[in-house]
Amino acid sequence: MLWRNEDPLKWDEAAEELKGSHFEEVKRMVEDYWKEV
């Protein structure tokens, strides 16, 4: 597979943003789950 430095759709940036927000969301869901148990 050929790796190019160009990233016209900014996949790396989008992935970084999603990773952070998704992690926080999952963490909240887990905390809420343990409160109920």
N, C-alpha and C positions, 0 to 999 in steps of 0.2 A: 504494500500500500504506500502510495506516495504522500508524504506529509508536506503540506505547504504552510508557510507562515501566515498567508492571507486568511482572514476570517471574516468574510463579508457579512455574515449573519450574526456575528458576535456571539457564537455559541459558548465560548469560554466564559464571557462575562455573564451571560444568562445562566449558565450552569452554576457559577459562583453565587449569584444572587439567590437562585432557587435552593441551593444547598443550605445556605444560612437560614432562610426563612422556613424551609421545610423542617430542618433540624429543630428549630425553636418550637414549631407547631407540634411536632411529634413529642417533644419533651413535655409540653403543656398537657397533651392528651394523656401521656403516661402518668404525670402527676395527678391529674384529675381522676384517673382510673384508680390509683392507689388510695386516694382520699375516700372513694366510695367503698372500697373493700374493707 
